[in-house]
Amino acid sequence: MDRVRVSILGATGLVGQWMIKLLANHPFIEIVGLSASPGKVGRKYGDVVHWFIPGDIPEYVKDMALVSTDPADHKAADVVLSALPNDVAWPTESKLANAGLNVVSNASPERMNPRIPLINPEVNWEHLNILRDLKGNWMVKNPNCTAAIISMPLKPIQDLIGTLHIVTLQSVSGAGYLGLSYLAIDGNVIPFIKGEEEKIDIEINKMLGKQLVDHYDPWGKPIYVTATRVPVKYGHTAVIHAILNRNADANQVIERLRRFKSLPQEKELPTAPREPIKVLDRVDAPQPARDLDPMAVSVGRVTIRDNVLRLVVIGDNLVRGAAGITILTIETMKTLGIL
């Protein structure tokens, strides 16, 4: 199988580190470039990175010299993977795109651009097909980490849902390594995350809708979100109440969730979880400390009362919600023949 060559922007950050870890010994994706801030360019990756995620720095990247974000430094890549912070991502990504490079980005700018697919592979891999009709290079966006987690269990039951009410309990790692001070979050809950509630609403509606070449038709369901930050290191939780549009049985919902598979599972892609939705029977599940899976989403407390379905959902915000979804998207594009 031909290999897909990638370079990574923001390689020293948390999401960039996870991309590097997940790509170690990958069967058909190889890293040909790592970039970081200007002060680190030219230095060895292993000498400058503050490795924060589990395990050691993979040997294969330790001696790689960091490059800039200039398009000339990424010409060897088939795809540039962006793990840049939102505030600097778009100027860099658009410059790369204008230079004819393909980009898969984890950053929020332009996620709602009607000509840029927003992809969670198990949920809406079909949206990638518009890239076949675009001339030249392309850009793909990952969803917000919380929207990536929540959209998974919604997909197999979306025909039952009329309105959604969601409260999120999002871990501090979602704010980045330096994104939240210890004094702000220790023993505390912050009931506001700037821009998060709007992103979850519109991004879920885009992913569960229909994507055409020059526009998308949203799912069209009202989604009311309250986003909170909680003193948990990893893992985002969401408490979902869905007002159903017809009578349904909780066991029917559980069966749909457990049986759900999509193209990444059918094609046995390397990063795809065999069981994308894990339904847990414990009365106190799911919990980030006990039930967090890198790429699968865990669901518990499934009940229906007065035509209102309740789900409690958790997922790994750095892997399923960011680095892992990026790599799974590349694998999906490869199996579809787009790469």
Stockholm file with secondary structure:
# STOCKHOLM 1.0

chainA/1-339         MDRVRVSILGATGLVGQWMIKLLANHPFIEIVGLSASPGKVGRKYGDVVHWFIPGDIPEYVKDMALVSTDPADHKAADVVLSALPNDVAWPTESKLANAGLNVVSNASPERMNPRIPLINPEVNWEHLNILRDLKGNWMVKNPNCTAAIISMPLKPIQDLIGTLHIVTLQSVSGAGYLGLSYLAIDGNVIPFIKGEEEKIDIEINKMLGKQLVDHYDPWGKPIYVTATRVPVKYGHTAVIHAILNRNADANQVIERLRRFKSLPQEKELPTAPREPIKVLDRVDAPQPARDLDPMAVSVGRVTIRDNVLRLVVIGDNLVRGAAGITILTIETMKTLGIL
#=GR chainA/1-339 SS CCCEEEEEESTTSHHHHHHHHHHTTCSSEEEEEEBCCGGGTTSBHHHHCCCCSSSCCCHHHHTCBCBCSSGGGGTTCSEEEECCCHHHHHHHHHHHHHTTCCEEECSSTTTTCTTSCBCCHHHHGGGGGGGGGSCSCCEEECCCHHHHHHHHHHGGGGGGEEEEEEEEEECGGGGCTTSSCHHHHTTCCBCCCTTHHHHHHHHHHHHTSEECSSCEECCCCCEEEEEEECSCSSCEEEEEEEEESSCCCHHHHHHHHHHCCCHHHHTTCTTSCSSSEEECCSTTCCCHHHHCCSSCEEEEEEEEETTEEEEEEEECTTIIIIIHHHHHHHHHHHHHTCC
#=GC SS_cons         CCCEEEEEESTTSHHHHHHHHHHTTCSSEEEEEEBCCGGGTTSBHHHHCCCCSSSCCCHHHHTCBCBCSSGGGGTTCSEEEECCCHHHHHHHHHHHHHTTCCEEECSSTTTTCTTSCBCCHHHHGGGGGGGGGSCSCCEEECCCHHHHHHHHHHGGGGGGEEEEEEEEEECGGGGCTTSSCHHHHTTCCBCCCTTHHHHHHHHHHHHTSEECSSCEECCCCCEEEEEEECSCSSCEEEEEEEEESSCCCHHHHHHHHHHCCCHHHHTTCTTSCSSSEEECCSTTCCCHHHHCCSSCEEEEEEEEETTEEEEEEEECTTIIIIIHHHHHHHHHHHHHTCC
//
